[in-house]
Amino acid sequence: AFGAALWLGVTPVELLPVVVENFVNRIASFQYRMVGVGFIGVRYIFEALAKVNRTDVAIKMLQVTESVAAPCFRKLH
């Protein structure tokens, strides 16, 4: 939701710093992995990060080489 609001440009200017911070923190909480993003959503996440000058986060996401299945796809024991 943070990425969509940033990509669409509908975030009020006064809330922009908080929304960007929450967006980046959310991505960091997944160790910069694209967990649950979906094929179509990847584009918008990267474009949203670029719009708010956080390409550093996008680069970290691109540098992740290990994959972790989303909780809904993990095998239950």
Solvent accessible surface area in square Angstrom, and as a share of the most:
residue,aa,sasa,rsa
1,A,123,0.95
2,F,74,0.31
3,G,6,0.06
4,A,52,0.40
5,A,28,0.21
6,L,7,0.03
7,W,68,0.24
8,L,111,0.55
9,G,60,0.58
10,V,101,0.58
11,T,20,0.12
12,P,61,0.38
13,V,125,0.72
14,E,134,0.60
15,L,88,0.44
16,L,64,0.32
17,P,92,0.58
18,V,83,0.48
19,V,24,0.14
20,V,19,0.11
21,E,102,0.46
22,N,61,0.31
23,F,11,0.05
24,V,15,0.09
25,N,81,0.42
26,R,137,0.50
27,I,13,0.07
28,A,36,0.28
29,S,66,0.43
30,F,68,0.28
31,Q,109,0.49
32,Y,48,0.18
33,R,42,0.16
34,M,71,0.32
35,V,35,0.20
36,G,72,0.69
37,V,39,0.22
38,G,47,0.45
39,F,191,0.80
40,I,131,0.67
41,G,23,0.22
42,V,45,0.26
43,R,140,0.51
44,Y,64,0.24
45,I,29,0.15
46,F,40,0.17
47,E,60,0.27
48,A,0,0.00
49,L,0,0.00
50,A,50,0.39
51,K,121,0.51
52,V,26,0.15
53,N,130,0.67
54,R,74,0.27
55,T,71,0.41
56,D,66,0.34
57,V,3,0.01
58,A,10,0.07
59,I,93,0.47
60,K,95,0.40
61,M,7,0.03
62,L,118,0.59
63,Q,122,0.54
64,V,48,0.28
65,T,134,0.78
66,E,106,0.47
67,S,109,0.70
68,V,59,0.34
69,A,51,0.40
70,A,14,0.11
71,P,93,0.59
72,C,105,0.63
73,F,159,0.66
74,R,125,0.46
75,K,168,0.71
76,L,165,0.82
77,H,214,0.96
